[in-house]
Amino acid sequence: MTDQPKIIKMSANVPPHYGQWNPVQGEALTELLKSVPLSDNEKESLVQETSSILSECAPPNGSDQANTGLVIGYVQSGKTLSFTSLTALARDNGYRLVILLAGTTNNLVEQSFDRLKSDLDVAGAREWNLFTTQQKAFQDSEVDRVKKELGAWRRNSPRARTIIIVSMKQHQHLKNLSRLLGNSDFSDIPTLIIDDEGDQAGMNTKAKQDDESTTYARIKELRALFPHH
């Protein structure tokens, strides 16, 4: 992106580091931890790493700001669980919208969508409103539902749900998502944008030509809709 990313390495041997602010574990992350097959020590490590990552993101109660972080971990180190936990902790701390750029193929997007739906118990928890851009499933009617949830947040309704939008990391999907969300007001909406497998398609592959690759440009356009992300 245009700003220099903060790099965070995922390792159980590294003590927790807190950046701009200290996230607080709440009900969403606590419930998620109950469902994952990890030891107590592994769960503690997961909480520490997740808190460290979120603490480097824009504070949800602060003034408008946008920043970028790069989380690095080993292959099969629990990447999906990491961003699922980050999503849960984001809700616990007042983030109202999470956008997941889930991959460049249908299989990857569907796997991420199904994993979020299952691990966060979207059907039973009543804390989430989950959308996908697959099969043209995100259109004007879904935007209306997003606006309804944002209205509930603005009224401080205890029933307000956190919005999750899972999008393919592909320029047409991203362009359509930006178009549909472009007429909404996100000025007071703390937003978390997660680029899964950030080395795939999301980077500017035309930087040496002093140009912007299409998917990279579409991600920038999407980010520009959210003053606080």
Secondary structure as the mmCIF struct_conf table of DSSP 4:
data_model
#
loop_
_struct_conf.conf_type_id
_struct_conf.id
_struct_conf.beg_label_comp_id
_struct_conf.beg_label_asym_id
_struct_conf.beg_label_seq_id
_struct_conf.end_label_comp_id
_struct_conf.end_label_asym_id
_struct_conf.end_label_seq_id
BEND BEND1 ASP A 3 ASP A 3
HELX_LH_PP_P HELX_LH_PP_P1 GLN A 4 PRO A 5
STRN STRN1 LYS A 6 LYS A 9
TURN_TY1_P TURN_TY1_P1 ALA A 12 ASN A 13
BEND BEND2 VAL A 14 VAL A 14
HELX_LH_PP_P HELX_LH_PP_P2 PRO A 15 PRO A 16
BEND BEND3 GLN A 20 TRP A 21
HELX_RH_AL_P HELX_RH_AL_P1 GLU A 27 SER A 35
BEND BEND4 VAL A 36 VAL A 36
HELX_RH_AL_P HELX_RH_AL_P2 ASP A 40 SER A 55
TURN_TY1_P TURN_TY1_P2 GLU A 56 GLU A 56
BEND BEND5 CYS A 57 CYS A 57
HELX_LH_PP_P HELX_LH_PP_P3 ALA A 58 PRO A 59
TURN_TY1_P TURN_TY1_P3 PRO A 60 ASN A 61
BEND BEND6 GLY A 62 ASP A 64
STRN STRN2 GLY A 69 ILE A 72
TURN_TY1_P TURN_TY1_P4 VAL A 75 GLN A 76
BEND BEND7 SER A 77 SER A 77
HELX_RH_AL_P HELX_RH_AL_P3 LYS A 79 ASP A 92
TURN_TY1_P TURN_TY1_P5 ASN A 93 GLY A 94
STRN STRN3 LEU A 97 LEU A 101
BEND BEND8 THR A 104 THR A 105
HELX_RH_AL_P HELX_RH_AL_P4 ASN A 106 ASP A 119
TURN_TY1_P TURN_TY1_P6 LEU A 120 ASP A 121
HELX_RH_AL_P HELX_RH_AL_P5 VAL A 122 ALA A 125
BEND BEND9 ARG A 126 GLU A 127
STRN STRN4 TRP A 128 THR A 132
HELX_RH_3T_P HELX_RH_3T_P1 GLN A 134 LYS A 136
BEND BEND10 GLN A 139 GLN A 139
HELX_RH_AL_P HELX_RH_AL_P6 ASP A 140 ARG A 154
TURN_TY1_P TURN_TY1_P7 ARG A 155 ASN A 156
TURN_TY1_P TURN_TY1_P8 PRO A 158 ARG A 159
STRN STRN5 THR A 162 SER A 167
BEND BEND11 LYS A 169 GLN A 170
HELX_RH_AL_P HELX_RH_AL_P7 HIS A 171 LEU A 181
TURN_TY1_P TURN_TY1_P9 GLY A 182 ASN A 183
BEND BEND12 SER A 184 SER A 184
TURN_TY1_P TURN_TY1_P10 SER A 187 ASP A 188
STRN STRN6 THR A 191 ASP A 195
TURN_TY1_P TURN_TY1_P11 ASP A 196 ASP A 199
BEND BEND13 GLN A 200 MET A 203
TURN_TY1_P TURN_TY1_P12 THR A 205 LYS A 206
HELX_RH_3T_P HELX_RH_3T_P2 ALA A 207 GLN A 209
TURN_TY1_P TURN_TY1_P13 ASP A 210 ASP A 210
BEND BEND14 ASP A 211 ASP A 211
HELX_RH_AL_P HELX_RH_AL_P8 THR A 214 ARG A 223
TURN_TY1_P TURN_TY1_P14 ALA A 224 LEU A 225
BEND BEND15 PRO A 227 PRO A 227
#
